[in-house]
Amino acid sequence: MSCNNFDYHYSRRDFLLQAGGGFGAMAYAALSGQPLAAATTDNPVAQKIPNQFGRAKNVIWLFMEGGPSHLDLFDYKPAVNKLAGQTLPESFPRPVTAMGEANSPILECKRKWKQCGESGLWISDWLPHHHAIADELCVIRSCVSDGINHAGGVCQMNTGAVFGGRPSLGSWVSYGLGTPTESLPTFVVMKDSSAMVVNGARAWGSGFMPSGHQGVLFETGSEPVRNLNNPAGVTMTEQQGKLDYINQLNRRHYAGRESNSELEARIQSYELAARMQADAPDAVDVDGETEEIKKMYGLDQKETEIYGRQCLLARRLVERGVRFVQLYSGAGSKWDSHSNIESNHSRLCRGVDKPIAGLIADLRQRGMLEDTLVIWGGEFGRTPMSEKGTGRDHNPTGFTMWMAGGGVKAGQTIGATDDLGLYAVEDKLHVHDIHATVMGLLGMDHTKTIYMHKGRPERVDLNEGHFHRDILA
């Protein structure tokens, strides 16, 4: 057949052979409500078609910053109390610790433990509300990372590298899947106090990707997003006219500067802010929820109100299409317990236990747990050895995280640490494996989700991770 000055000689069979591959994508796009041409749009967060079919559509990451003690929460080790007061047995390689406590005596665990649910999952009395959701959890007891301090640990758990400069996992999800909503951010971050997360905004930054993929920080308190309402005396028509004029000026300035991703992201953030004025007020209005729901999340109690409000807001956001929500508990590394772990962890556990259990129960009753992946964990765990007699040091060589929903097989335990919970010894999952697994649950093949940076194909796992298929339901 001929087209203008270019001649192509295709038979009907050739045409069907080469074009037929797109018919399946068209069908999938129609069934899923996703735009077929999204991958070629100028909008960096436009919704895209995943590499394969994954059950999860959204992620809520419950980040316990500072390193919660797996030995006192999910990884029951009777030998810790049997050997309390003694140094590590000679059969244990001496670990490299942040504070040099490798030869300190082992610290007893004062917790009472219980096997919960039909799965018999061990959970301590620091998390009593978790007992009711035990059969929804897939507990991974063999996580490992390379970050021995908080800066490196938080950076790697978010970006895959102990040094800054790479995109966060939320940015990879934004890049790989885009968003089905244009009136809310793709990637939202919240923290439980005015304290800043270690490394600051780099923890949710987009690295070498366009800035439009970075996380958007919502404020703490009852007004997560400021200035959503028009100024007093300004009508919506007047406000829209002003915004249209500003956008016209911005686009004129952007012409010829298309390579400046930060300028593009700034303009898109202004446009997003304008669209948010229509939908975001309803999305962040948790006060409109029923009293029963508010109590489920602990909004009626002072110690659980802050994290409970954020968990409830996270549910409302993913309900409206936000892809990735990250909730920091203990912002500023408050889970860090080099001393007084009893008072530190007691207070922090009380603050998050009921809200997290409420989130899981609420997602389940709404039918949202099937396609919402919930992740719990910190940047590392704690050592069995004592520090200052009342605390535990950092432990990146073996610690616990859990996942729920989003296609994860519930009521199971993956991996194991040694008898003292110091080293992962079975089914080790490095941070790269965790990231690859999250991507897979979202329907993205981590080996094919590639961003070209300076001629180099970059992947979320730095070419080192593997999708852990045992986690699948």
C-alpha positions as CSV (number, residue, x, y, z in Angstrom):
1,M,0.0,0.0,0.0
2,S,1.1,3.6,-0.6
3,C,1.1,6.6,1.6
4,N,2.2,10.0,0.1
5,N,5.9,9.7,-0.9
6,F,6.6,6.6,1.1
7,D,5.8,3.1,-0.2
8,Y,5.3,0.1,2.1
9,H,4.5,-3.3,0.6
10,Y,2.5,-5.2,3.2
11,S,0.2,-8.1,2.5
12,R,-3.0,-8.4,4.6
13,R,-1.4,-11.2,6.5
14,D,1.7,-9.1,7.3
15,F,-0.5,-6.3,8.5
16,L,-2.5,-8.6,10.9
17,L,0.7,-10.3,12.1
18,Q,2.4,-7.0,13.0
19,A,-0.6,-5.1,14.2
20,G,-2.4,-7.9,16.0
21,G,-0.2,-7.7,19.0
22,G,-1.8,-4.4,19.9
23,F,-5.4,-5.8,19.9
24,G,-4.8,-7.5,23.3
25,A,-3.5,-4.2,24.8
26,M,-6.6,-2.5,23.4
27,A,-8.8,-5.1,25.1
28,Y,-6.9,-4.8,28.3
29,A,-7.1,-1.0,28.3
30,A,-10.9,-1.2,27.7
31,L,-11.5,-3.7,30.5
32,S,-9.3,-1.8,33.0
33,G,-10.4,1.6,32.1
34,Q,-6.8,2.6,31.3
35,P,-5.8,4.9,28.3
36,L,-4.0,2.9,25.7
37,A,-1.7,5.8,24.7
38,A,-0.8,6.8,28.2
39,A,2.8,5.7,27.8
40,T,3.4,8.2,25.1
41,T,1.7,11.2,26.8
42,D,3.7,14.3,27.9
43,N,2.3,13.9,31.4
44,P,5.0,11.9,33.4
45,V,2.4,10.5,35.8
46,A,-0.3,9.6,33.3
47,Q,-1.7,6.1,33.9
48,K,0.1,3.3,32.1
49,I,-0.4,-0.3,31.3
50,P,1.7,-2.6,33.6
51,N,4.1,-5.2,32.2
52,Q,1.9,-8.0,33.5
53,F,-1.2,-8.6,35.5
54,G,-0.7,-7.8,39.2
55,R,-3.4,-7.8,41.8
56,A,-2.2,-4.8,43.8
57,K,-3.1,-1.3,42.5
58,N,-2.0,0.8,45.4
59,V,0.6,0.7,48.2
60,I,0.4,2.0,51.8
61,W,3.8,1.8,53.4
62,L,3.8,2.0,57.2
63,F,7.4,3.1,57.9
64,M,8.6,2.8,61.5
65,E,11.6,5.1,61.3
66,G,14.5,4.4,63.6
67,G,14.4,0.6,63.6
68,P,11.7,-1.3,65.6
69,S,12.9,-4.3,67.5
70,H,11.8,-7.5,65.7
71,L,13.0,-9.4,68.8
72,D,10.3,-7.7,70.9
73,L,7.5,-7.6,68.4
74,F,7.3,-10.5,65.8
75,D,10.4,-12.7,66.1
76,Y,10.0,-14.8,69.2
77,K,13.4,-16.1,70.4
78,P,13.3,-18.0,73.8
79,A,17.1,-18.3,73.6
80,V,17.5,-14.6,74.1
81,N,16.2,-14.9,77.7
82,K,18.0,-18.1,78.3
83,L,21.3,-16.4,77.5
84,A,20.5,-13.0,78.9
85,G,23.5,-11.4,80.6
86,Q,26.0,-13.5,78.6
87,T,27.9,-12.5,75.5
88,L,27.3,-14.0,72.1
89,P,28.3,-17.7,71.9
90,E,31.6,-18.3,70.1
91,S,29.7,-19.9,67.2
92,F,28.3,-16.5,66.2
93,P,30.4,-14.3,64.0
94,R,30.9,-10.9,65.7
95,P,28.8,-8.4,63.9
96,V,29.8,-4.9,62.9
97,T,27.4,-2.6,64.9
98,A,26.8,1.1,64.8
99,M,27.9,1.7,68.4
100,G,30.4,-1.1,68.8
101,E,28.3,-3.3,71.1
102,A,29.2,-6.6,69.6
103,N,30.6,-8.0,72.8
104,S,28.0,-6.6,75.1
105,P,25.8,-8.9,77.1
106,I,22.5,-10.2,75.6
107,L,19.5,-8.2,76.7
108,E,16.4,-10.1,77.9
109,C,13.0,-9.6,76.2
110,K,10.4,-8.7,78.8
111,R,7.5,-9.2,76.5
112,K,4.7,-11.8,76.8
113,W,4.1,-13.7,73.6
114,K,1.1,-15.3,72.1
115,Q,0.4,-17.4,69.0
116,C,-2.4,-15.6,67.2
117,G,-5.1,-16.6,64.7
118,E,-5.3,-19.9,62.8
119,S,-1.8,-19.2,61.4
120,G,-0.3,-19.3,64.9
121,L,1.7,-16.2,64.2
122,W,3.8,-15.1,67.2
123,I,3.1,-11.5,68.3
124,S,4.1,-9.9,71.5
125,D,1.9,-8.0,74.0
126,W,3.3,-4.7,72.7
127,L,0.9,-5.1,69.7
128,P,-2.4,-6.5,71.2
129,H,-4.6,-5.2,68.4
130,H,-2.4,-6.9,65.8
131,H,-3.5,-10.2,67.3
132,A,-6.9,-9.8,65.6
133,I,-5.3,-9.3,62.1
134,A,-2.6,-12.0,62.4
135,D,-4.3,-14.1,59.7
136,E,-4.1,-11.2,57.2
137,L,-0.3,-10.8,57.6
138,C,2.6,-12.3,55.7
139,V,5.5,-11.9,58.1
140,I,9.0,-11.8,56.6
141,R,11.5,-12.6,59.3
142,S,14.6,-12.7,57.1
143,C,15.1,-9.1,55.8
144,V,18.6,-7.7,55.4
145,S,20.0,-4.4,54.3
146,D,23.4,-2.7,54.0
147,G,22.7,0.4,56.0
148,I,24.2,0.2,59.4
149,N,23.2,3.8,60.4
150,H,19.9,5.6,60.0
151,A,21.0,7.8,57.0
152,G,22.1,4.8,55.0
153,G,19.3,2.5,56.2
154,V,16.4,4.9,55.5
155,C,18.0,5.8,52.2
156,Q,18.3,2.2,51.1
157,M,14.9,1.1,52.3
158,N,13.4,3.9,50.2
159,T,15.7,4.1,47.2
160,G,17.7,0.8,47.1
161,A,21.1,2.5,47.7
162,V,22.8,3.7,50.9
163,F,23.8,6.9,49.2
164,G,21.3,9.6,48.0
165,G,20.5,10.4,44.4
166,R,18.3,7.5,43.3
167,P,14.6,7.5,42.9
168,S,12.5,6.3,45.8
169,L,10.3,3.2,45.4
170,G,7.2,5.5,45.3
171,S,8.7,7.3,42.4
172,W,9.3,4.1,40.5
173,V,5.7,3.1,41.1
174,S,4.6,6.5,39.8
175,Y,6.9,6.1,36.8
176,G,5.8,2.5,36.1
177,L,2.1,2.8,36.6
178,G,1.1,6.5,36.6
179,T,-2.1,7.6,38.3
180,P,-5.8,7.1,37.4
181,T,-6.6,10.5,39.0
182,E,-5.5,14.0,37.8
183,S,-6.8,15.8,40.9
184,L,-4.6,14.2,43.5
185,P,-0.8,13.4,43.7
186,T,0.4,10.0,42.6
187,F,2.7,9.6,45.6
188,V,1.9,11.1,49.1
189,V,4.0,11.2,52.2
190,M,2.9,11.9,55.8
191,K,4.8,12.0,59.0
192,D,3.5,11.9,62.6
193,S,5.3,15.1,63.9
194,S,7.0,18.3,62.8
195,A,10.3,16.5,63.0
196,M,11.9,15.7,59.6
197,V,12.7,12.2,58.5
198,V,16.4,11.5,58.3
199,N,17.8,12.6,54.9
200,G,14.8,14.9,54.5
201,A,12.9,15.0,51.2
202,R,15.5,12.8,49.5
203,A,13.7,9.8,51.2
204,W,10.8,10.4,48.8
205,G,12.6,12.1,46.0
206,S,12.6,11.2,42.3
207,G,16.4,11.2,41.9
208,F,17.4,11.3,38.2
209,M,13.7,10.9,37.1
210,P,11.5,13.9,36.2
211,S,10.6,15.8,39.4
212,G,6.9,15.1,38.8
213,H,7.4,11.6,40.2
214,Q,8.6,12.7,43.6
215,G,6.4,12.4,46.7
216,V,4.2,15.2,47.9
217,L,4.4,15.8,51.7
218,F,1.1,16.3,53.4
219,E,1.2,18.3,56.7
220,T,0.6,16.8,60.2
221,G,-2.7,17.6,61.8
222,S,-6.3,18.3,60.8
223,E,-5.3,20.3,57.7
224,P,-3.0,18.1,55.6
225,V,-3.1,20.4,52.6
226,R,-3.0,24.2,53.1
227,N,-4.7,26.8,51.0
228,L,-7.2,24.5,49.4
229,N,-10.0,27.0,49.7
230,N,-10.3,30.2,47.8
231,P,-9.4,33.5,49.6
232,A,-12.3,35.3,51.2
233,G,-14.4,37.2,48.7
234,V,-12.9,35.5,45.6
235,T,-15.4,33.5,43.5
236,M,-14.6,30.3,41.8
237,T,-14.9,32.0,38.4
238,E,-12.5,34.7,39.4
239,Q,-10.0,32.2,40.8
240,Q,-10.2,30.0,37.6
241,G,-9.6,33.0,35.4
242,K,-6.5,33.9,37.4
243,L,-5.2,30.3,37.3
244,D,-5.8,30.1,33.5
245,Y,-3.8,33.3,33.0
246,I,-0.9,32.1,35.2
247,N,-0.9,28.8,33.4
248,Q,-0.7,30.6,30.1
249,L,2.3,32.5,31.2
250,N,4.0,29.4,32.7
251,R,3.5,27.5,29.4
252,R,4.9,30.4,27.4
253,H,8.0,30.5,29.6
254,Y,8.3,26.7,29.4
255,A,8.5,26.7,25.6
256,G,12.1,26.1,24.6
257,R,13.0,24.9,28.0
258,E,11.5,21.4,27.8
259,S,14.7,19.7,29.0
260,N,14.3,21.4,32.5
261,S,12.4,18.7,34.4
262,E,12.3,20.8,37.6
263,L,10.6,23.7,35.7
264,E,8.2,21.2,34.2
265,A,7.5,19.7,37.6
266,R,6.9,23.1,39.2
267,I,4.4,24.0,36.5
268,Q,2.7,20.6,36.9
269,S,2.6,21.1,40.6
270,Y,0.8,24.4,40.2
271,E,-1.7,22.8,37.8
272,L,-2.2,19.9,40.2
273,A,-2.7,22.3,43.1
274,A,-5.5,24.0,41.1
275,R,-7.2,20.7,40.3
276,M,-6.9,19.7,44.0
277,Q,-9.0,22.6,45.0
278,A,-12.0,20.7,43.5
279,D,-11.4,17.2,44.9
280,A,-8.8,17.3,47.7
281,P,-11.1,19.0,50.3
282,D,-13.3,16.0,50.3
283,A,-10.4,13.5,50.2
284,V,-8.8,14.9,53.3
285,D,-12.0,15.4,55.3
286,V,-11.7,12.5,57.6
287,D,-14.1,14.2,60.0
288,G,-16.9,13.2,57.7
289,E,-16.4,9.5,58.5
290,T,-18.8,7.8,60.9
291,E,-18.0,7.7,64.6
292,E,-17.6,3.9,64.4
293,I,-14.8,4.3,61.7
294,K,-13.1,7.0,63.7
295,K,-13.0,4.7,66.8
296,M,-11.7,1.8,64.7
297,Y,-8.7,3.9,63.8
298,G,-8.3,5.3,67.4
299,L,-9.2,8.9,66.6
300,D,-11.0,9.1,69.9
301,Q,-7.8,8.6,71.9
302,K,-5.0,11.1,72.3
303,E,-2.2,8.6,72.0
304,T,-3.5,7.1,68.7
305,E,-5.2,10.1,67.2
306,I,-2.3,11.3,65.1
307,Y,-1.3,8.1,63.4
308,G,-4.9,7.0,63.3
309,R,-5.9,10.1,61.3
310,Q,-3.1,9.4,58.9
311,C,-4.0,5.8,58.4
312,L,-7.6,6.8,57.8
313,L,-6.5,9.5,55.4
314,A,-4.3,6.9,53.6
315,R,-7.4,4.7,53.0
316,R,-9.3,7.7,51.6
317,L,-6.5,8.6,49.3
318,V,-6.0,5.1,47.8
319,E,-9.8,4.9,47.5
320,R,-9.6,7.9,45.2
321,G,-6.7,6.6,43.1
322,V,-3.5,7.7,44.8
323,R,-0.9,5.0,44.0
324,F,1.6,5.2,46.8
325,V,1.1,6.5,50.4
326,Q,4.0,6.4,52.9
327,L,3.2,7.0,56.6
328,Y,6.2,7.7,58.9
329,S,5.8,6.8,62.5
330,G,8.6,8.2,64.8
331,A,9.8,10.8,62.3
332,G,13.3,11.8,63.2
333,S,14.3,8.1,64.1
334,K,12.3,8.0,67.3
335,W,12.1,4.2,67.1
336,D,15.8,4.2,67.7
337,S,16.3,2.5,71.1
338,H,19.9,2.5,72.2
339,S,18.6,2.9,75.7
340,N,15.3,2.6,77.5
341,I,13.7,0.4,74.9
342,E,10.9,-0.5,77.3
343,S,9.6,3.1,77.6
344,N,10.4,4.0,74.0
345,H,8.8,1.0,72.3
346,S,5.8,0.9,74.7
347,R,4.9,4.5,73.8
348,L,5.4,4.1,70.1
349,C,3.6,0.8,69.9
350,R,0.6,2.2,71.7
351,G,0.5,5.0,69.1
352,V,0.4,2.7,66.0
353,D,-1.1,-0.6,67.1
354,K,-4.8,0.3,67.0
355,P,-4.6,2.5,63.9
356,I,-2.7,-0.1,61.8
357,A,-5.1,-2.9,62.9
358,G,-8.0,-0.5,62.1
359,L,-6.6,0.2,58.7
360,I,-6.3,-3.5,57.8
361,A,-9.8,-4.3,59.1
362,D,-11.3,-1.3,57.3
363,L,-9.7,-2.2,54.0
364,R,-10.9,-5.7,54.4
365,Q,-14.6,-4.8,55.1
366,R,-14.6,-2.4,52.1
367,G,-13.2,-5.0,49.7
368,M,-10.1,-2.9,49.2
369,L,-7.5,-5.2,50.8
370,E,-7.4,-7.4,47.7
371,D,-5.8,-4.6,45.6
372,T,-4.1,-2.5,48.3
373,L,-0.7,-3.7,49.4
374,V,0.1,-2.7,53.0
375,I,3.8,-2.9,54.1
376,W,5.1,-2.5,57.7
377,G,8.7,-2.1,58.8
378,G,11.7,0.2,59.5
379,E,15.1,0.6,58.0
380,F,16.5,-2.3,60.1
381,G,15.9,-4.2,63.4
382,R,17.7,-4.3,66.7
383,T,20.4,-6.6,68.1
384,P,20.0,-9.2,70.8
385,M,23.0,-7.6,72.6
386,S,22.3,-4.8,75.0
387,E,23.4,-1.2,74.7
388,K,23.8,1.0,77.8
389,G,22.1,-1.9,79.7
390,T,18.6,-1.0,78.6
391,G,18.5,-0.8,74.9
392,R,19.5,-2.5,71.6
393,D,21.8,-1.5,68.7
394,H,21.0,-1.4,65.0
395,N,20.7,-4.7,63.2
396,P,20.6,-4.8,59.4
397,T,21.7,-8.4,59.2
398,G,18.3,-9.9,60.1
399,F,15.0,-8.2,60.9
400,T,11.3,-8.4,60.3
401,M,8.8,-6.7,57.9
402,W,5.3,-7.7,57.0
403,M,3.0,-7.3,54.1
404,A,-0.8,-7.7,53.8
405,G,-3.3,-7.6,50.9
406,G,-2.5,-6.9,47.3
407,G,-2.2,-10.5,46.3
408,V,0.0,-11.6,49.2
409,K,-0.6,-15.0,50.8
410,A,-2.0,-14.2,54.2
411,G,-1.3,-16.1,57.4
412,Q,2.2,-17.2,56.6
413,T,5.8,-16.6,57.7
414,I,8.7,-16.4,55.3
415,G,12.3,-16.9,56.3
416,A,14.0,-17.1,59.7
417,T,16.8,-15.7,61.7
418,D,19.2,-17.6,63.9
419,D,18.3,-18.6,67.5
420,L,19.1,-15.1,68.8
421,G,17.6,-13.1,65.9
422,L,20.9,-11.6,64.9
423,Y,21.4,-13.0,61.3
424,A,18.9,-14.0,58.7
425,V,19.6,-17.7,57.9
426,E,16.7,-18.9,55.8
427,D,15.1,-17.2,52.6
428,K,17.0,-14.0,53.0
429,L,15.3,-11.0,51.4
430,H,17.5,-8.1,50.7
431,V,16.0,-4.6,50.3
432,H,16.5,-5.1,46.5
433,D,14.3,-8.3,46.7
434,I,11.7,-6.5,48.7
435,H,11.5,-3.7,46.1
436,A,11.4,-6.2,43.2
437,T,8.6,-8.1,45.0
438,V,6.5,-5.0,45.6
439,M,6.9,-4.1,41.9
440,G,5.8,-7.6,40.9
441,L,2.7,-7.5,43.1
442,L,1.8,-4.3,41.3
443,G,2.1,-6.0,38.0
444,M,5.5,-4.6,37.0
445,D,8.4,-6.8,36.0
446,H,11.3,-5.1,37.8
447,T,13.7,-6.2,35.0
448,K,11.6,-4.5,32.3
449,T,10.6,-1.3,34.2
450,I,13.6,0.7,32.9
451,Y,14.5,4.4,33.0
452,M,17.3,5.4,30.7
453,H,19.7,7.8,32.6
454,K,22.8,9.1,30.7
455,G,22.6,6.2,28.4
456,R,22.4,3.6,31.2
457,P,19.3,1.5,31.8
458,E,18.4,2.0,35.4
459,R,16.1,-0.3,37.4
460,V,14.6,-0.2,40.9
461,D,16.7,-3.0,42.2
462,L,20.1,-2.0,40.8
463,N,20.0,-5.3,38.9
464,E,20.4,-7.3,42.1
465,G,16.8,-8.1,43.3
466,H,14.5,-11.0,42.7
467,F,10.8,-11.3,42.9
468,H,10.0,-13.6,45.8
469,R,7.1,-15.7,44.4
470,D,6.5,-17.6,47.7
471,I,4.8,-14.4,48.9
472,L,1.9,-14.8,46.3
473,A,-1.5,-16.0,47.3
